Amino acid sequence: MTFVAAGVFISIYQDDRPLRVRARGSLAQEPHTAVVLGDAPDGLPLVLEVERKSSVESAVLAALGYPPRDSLPHEVDRALSLMEEAVRAQARQAGLMKLDHQQVYCTACTVGTLFGDTLLARMLGAQSPLILPEDRCAQSSQAEQVAITAAVSLAEEPREVMRQLGLDRKLAVPLAEGAPSVVQAPKDPKEKALDVASARPFFAEALRSYPSARFHFLKDDAKEGEGSLRDDRAYESAVREACSIAWSVSRQDVGQSLIQVARSLGILHRSGRVHADVKPGNILVTEHGAAPFDPVLVQAGQIACAATPGWAAPEQVLARPVGPQTDVYALGLLAVSLLKAAIYG
């Protein structure tokens, strides 16, 4: 059985001060807090740490020549305390918004920045096998969605198309109990309401849905070990004791994921639509199987307004009508990536 490794060993950050996880309501009460979002891909709790700047003390003391705080005159110390509280009050409000009359915290970072590559992008690589290694740092080869000038010029509302392509997606965490959502960030930073129509459920990936998923660890004494990711006790022990840890999955299991993606695309195609942006970074592995997300979503026979370099089919790049074969082309490239095959001819 061959395995697809998840890159190099990842060092585990050891902090002398344990992170205290609090209730969601603390997002409106404390500038620095941490809340649970659900389960991480490896089965451990997925924790979001929020740290909003909340102090002016160091800047004020620096301006005064770094005197000890307890040596300040009473009036200065009181004024500094009032300033500190005013800053903390502002920090507590940073990121708090309304989503369908529900108070939520909207992250400052985008979802991609918070969570990084998808599981399949880590295993297969985000880059298309059509992009040669020597070209992978070229600006035109970056694995990101880009506008096609010819296609946009043919769209009925090109300005609206470009606006949609440029929207950032962020995580909205309800202060009350409830599942987080992925939302489009408002253009105006002063806006305190999120667009309900743009919101969609947040799905955490599930690495343990792969029967073959294994963890590999390395300790300070150079002792190595491994085990099944479904062995909760052994994995938690490894996380506590190891200095670095990694995981692997069999190619057969990843191949099954590609089959699940193909079936999902088949349902989409039968409805007369085309995903038009199938790639490892747009596939989520959940406990219910792998499924594509974040589509350009084009009616079959229409022109796609966007594409990803290396993954888009020729007709899409040339701004010609797309169809189910457009997604099948990308599926073929995923299979090539899984097999580490070479394309020729």
C-alpha positions in Angstrom: 0.0 0.0 0.0 1.5 3.3 -1.0 1.0 6.4 1.1 0.6 10.1 0.3 2.5 12.0 2.9 1.3 15.4 4.2 4.6 17.2 3.5 7.4 17.5 6.1 7.2 17.0 9.8 5.4 20.0 11.5 6.9 21.2 14.8 4.5 21.5 17.7 4.6 25.0 19.4 5.1 24.5 23.1 3.8 27.5 25.2 4.6 27.8 28.9 1.2 29.5 29.4 -1.6 27.1 28.6 -4.4 28.6 26.4 -7.6 29.0 28.3 -10.6 28.2 26.1 -13.8 30.2 27.0 -17.4 30.4 26.0 -18.3 32.2 22.7 -19.7 35.2 24.6 -16.1 36.1 25.7 -15.6 37.4 22.1 -17.7 40.5 23.2 -16.1 40.8 26.6 -12.4 40.2 26.3 -9.9 41.6 23.7 -7.9 38.4 23.9 -9.7 35.1 24.1 -10.0 31.6 22.5 -13.2 29.7 21.6 -13.9 26.2 20.2 -15.2 26.1 16.6 -15.6 22.3 16.4 -13.4 19.4 15.5 -10.1 19.8 13.6 -9.3 17.5 10.7 -7.3 15.2 13.0 -10.2 15.0 15.5 -8.8 17.3 18.2 -10.6 20.5 19.1 -10.4 23.3 16.6 -9.7 26.4 18.6 -9.8 30.0 17.3 -7.6 32.4 19.2 -8.6 36.1 18.9 -6.1 38.8 20.0 -7.2 42.3 19.5 -4.7 45.1 20.5 -5.8 46.5 23.8 -3.0 48.3 25.5 -1.4 51.8 25.3 0.7 51.4 28.5 4.0 50.6 26.8 3.7 53.5 24.4 2.9 56.0 27.2 5.7 54.7 29.4 8.1 54.9 26.5 7.2 58.5 25.9 7.8 59.2 29.6 11.3 57.6 29.6 10.2 54.1 30.8 9.5 54.9 34.5 8.1 52.1 36.7 4.4 52.2 36.7 4.1 52.4 40.4 6.3 55.6 40.4 3.9 57.6 38.3 2.1 60.5 39.9 -1.5 59.6 41.0 -3.1 61.8 38.3 -0.9 60.3 35.5 -1.5 56.8 36.7 -5.3 57.4 36.8 -5.3 59.0 33.3 -3.4 56.0 32.0 -5.8 53.6 33.5 -8.8 55.5 31.9 -7.0 55.4 28.5 -6.3 51.7 28.9 -10.0 50.9 29.6 -11.1 53.1 26.7 -8.8 51.2 24.3 -10.0 47.8 25.7 -13.6 48.8 25.2 -12.9 49.6 21.6 -10.9 46.4 21.1 -13.8 44.4 22.5 -16.0 45.8 19.7 -13.6 45.1 16.9 -15.0 42.5 14.5 -18.5 42.3 16.2 -21.2 42.4 13.5 -24.8 41.3 12.8 -25.7 38.4 10.6 -29.4 37.9 10.2 -30.1 39.7 13.5 -27.6 37.4 15.3 -24.4 38.9 16.8 -21.3 37.3 15.4 -17.5 37.8 15.5 -16.1 38.3 11.9 -12.5 37.3 11.7 -9.9 39.8 10.5 -8.2 37.2 8.4 -9.7 35.4 5.4 -10.7 31.7 5.7 -7.8 30.7 3.5 -5.3 32.5 5.8 -6.8 30.9 8.9 -6.9 27.3 7.7 -4.4 27.1 4.9 -4.6 24.5 2.1 -7.3 21.9 2.0 -6.3 18.3 2.8 -6.2 17.3 -0.9 -4.1 20.3 -1.8 -1.6 19.2 0.9 -1.5 15.7 -0.4 -1.7 16.2 -4.1 -0.2 19.7 -4.3 -2.0 22.9 -5.1 -0.2 23.3 -8.4 -1.4 21.7 -11.6 0.8 18.9 -13.1 0.8 20.9 -16.3 2.9 23.6 -14.6 6.6 22.7 -14.8 8.6 22.9 -11.6 10.8 25.7 -13.0 7.7 27.8 -13.8 5.9 27.4 -10.4 7.1 30.6 -9.0 6.0 32.6 -12.1 3.2 35.1 -11.4 1.1 33.6 -14.1 1.3 30.2 -12.5 0.0 31.0 -9.1 -2.9 28.7 -8.0 -5.5 31.4 -7.7 -8.7 32.5 -9.4 -8.1 35.0 -12.1 -10.4 37.0 -14.3 -10.4 36.3 -18.0 -10.6 39.6 -19.9 -12.3 38.1 -22.9 -14.9 36.3 -20.9 -15.6 39.3 -18.6 -16.0 41.6 -21.6 -18.8 39.3 -22.9 -20.6 39.1 -19.6 -23.8 41.1 -19.1 -22.5 42.8 -16.0 -18.7 42.8 -16.1 -18.4 45.2 -13.2 -20.5 42.9 -11.0 -18.5 39.8 -12.2 -15.2 41.5 -11.2 -16.7 42.6 -7.8 -17.7 39.0 -7.0 -14.3 37.7 -7.9 -12.5 40.2 -5.6 -14.6 39.6 -2.4 -12.8 38.2 0.6 -14.4 35.3 2.5 -14.1 35.4 6.3 -15.4 33.3 9.2 -18.4 34.5 11.2 -18.6 33.0 14.6 -21.9 33.3 16.5 -21.5 34.6 20.0 -24.4 32.4 21.1 -24.2 28.7 20.3 -24.4 27.8 16.6 -22.3 26.7 13.7 -19.8 29.3 12.2 -20.5 30.6 8.7 -18.3 31.6 5.8 -19.3 35.1 4.7 -18.2 37.8 2.3 -16.5 40.6 4.1 -18.1 44.1 3.6 -16.2 46.5 1.5 -16.7 49.3 4.0 -14.7 48.5 7.2 -17.3 50.6 9.1 -20.1 48.4 8.1 -21.5 46.4 11.0 -23.9 44.1 9.1 -22.9 41.1 7.0 -24.7 40.0 3.8 -27.0 37.1 4.7 -27.2 36.0 1.0 -23.4 35.5 0.9 -23.3 33.3 4.0 -22.8 29.6 3.7 -22.1 26.9 6.3 -18.6 26.3 7.5 -17.4 22.7 7.1 -14.3 21.5 8.9 -12.5 18.7 7.1 -12.2 15.2 8.5 -8.9 13.6 8.0 -10.0 10.6 10.2 -12.7 9.8 7.6 -9.8 8.0 5.7 -9.5 4.5 7.1 -5.8 4.5 6.3 -5.0 7.8 8.0 -1.9 7.4 10.2 0.1 9.7 12.4 4.0 9.8 12.6 5.9 11.5 15.4 9.4 12.3 16.4 10.5 13.0 20.0 13.4 15.0 21.3 15.4 11.8 22.0 15.1 11.0 18.2 12.6 8.2 19.0 10.2 7.8 16.1 6.7 6.2 16.1 3.4 6.0 14.3 -0.1 4.7 14.7 -3.7 4.9 13.5 -5.3 8.3 13.7 -8.4 6.6 15.0 -6.5 5.5 18.1 -7.5 8.6 20.2 -5.4 7.7 23.2 -2.2 7.0 21.3 -2.6 10.1 19.1 -3.3 12.4 22.1 -0.2 11.0 23.8 1.9 11.6 20.7 0.7 15.2 20.5 1.6 15.9 24.1 5.0 14.2 24.0 6.4 14.7 20.5 8.4 17.6 19.2 7.0 17.2 15.7 4.2 15.2 14.1 2.9 14.4 10.6 0.3 12.2 9.0 -0.2 10.1 5.9 -3.1 8.5 3.8 -3.1 5.7 1.3 -3.4 6.6 -2.4 -6.3 4.2 -2.6 -8.3 6.3 -0.1 -7.4 9.5 -2.0 -8.5 7.8 -5.2 -11.9 7.0 -3.6 -12.2 10.8 -2.8 -11.7 11.6 -6.5 -14.5 9.2 -7.3 -16.8 10.9 -4.8 -15.9 14.3 -6.4 -16.8 12.9 -9.8 -20.2 11.7 -8.6 -20.9 15.2 -7.1 -20.0 16.8 -10.4 -22.2 14.3 -12.2 -25.2 15.6 -10.2 -24.3 19.2 -11.0 -23.9 18.4 -14.7 -27.3 16.7 -14.9 -28.8 20.0 -13.7 -27.2 21.8 -16.7 -24.4 23.5 -14.7 -20.6 23.4 -14.7 -18.4 23.8 -11.7 -15.6 25.4 -13.8 -13.0 25.5 -11.0 -12.2 22.0 -9.9 -8.8 21.7 -8.2 -7.4 20.3 -4.9 -7.9 23.7 -3.2 -11.6 23.6 -4.0 -12.4 20.1 -2.6 -13.3 19.4 1.0 -12.9 16.0 2.7 -15.7 15.7 5.3 -17.0 12.8 7.3 -19.6 12.3 4.6 -17.0 12.1 1.8 -15.2 14.5 -0.6 -17.1 17.2 -2.4 -16.2 20.2 -4.6 -17.0 23.7 -3.4 -16.5 27.3 -4.3 -17.6 26.9 -8.0 -17.6 29.5 -10.7 -20.9 27.8 -11.5 -21.6 28.4 -15.2 -24.6 27.2 -17.2 -23.5 24.6 -19.7 -22.9 26.3 -23.1 -22.0 29.6 -21.5 -18.6 31.3 -21.0 -16.9 31.1 -17.6 -15.9 34.5 -16.2 -12.9 33.1 -14.2 -10.4 30.3 -14.2 -7.4 28.9 -12.3 -4.1 28.7 -14.3 -3.1 25.1 -15.0 -6.4 23.5 -14.0 -8.7 25.2 -16.5 -9.6 23.3 -19.7 -8.5 24.9 -23.0 -12.0 26.0 -24.0 -12.3 27.9 -20.6 -8.9 29.6 -21.1 -9.9 30.7 -24.6 -13.2 32.1 -23.3 -15.3 29.6 -25.3 -18.5 27.9 -24.0 -17.9 25.3 -21.3 -19.6 22.0 -20.6 -19.3 18.9 -18.4 -16.1 18.0 -20.3 -14.5 21.1 -18.8 -14.8 19.6 -15.3 -13.8 16.2 -16.5 -10.5 17.7 -17.8 -9.7 19.0 -14.3 -10.6 15.6 -12.8 -8.1 14.0 -15.2 -5.4 16.4 -13.9 -6.3 15.4 -10.3 -5.8 11.7 -11.2 -2.5 12.6 -12.8 -1.4 14.4 -9.6 -2.4 11.4 -7.5 -0.4 8.9 -9.7 2.6 11.3 -10.1 2.2 10.6 -13.8 3.8 12.6 -16.6 1.7 14.2 -19.3 3.0 14.0 -22.9 1.8 14.2 -26.5 
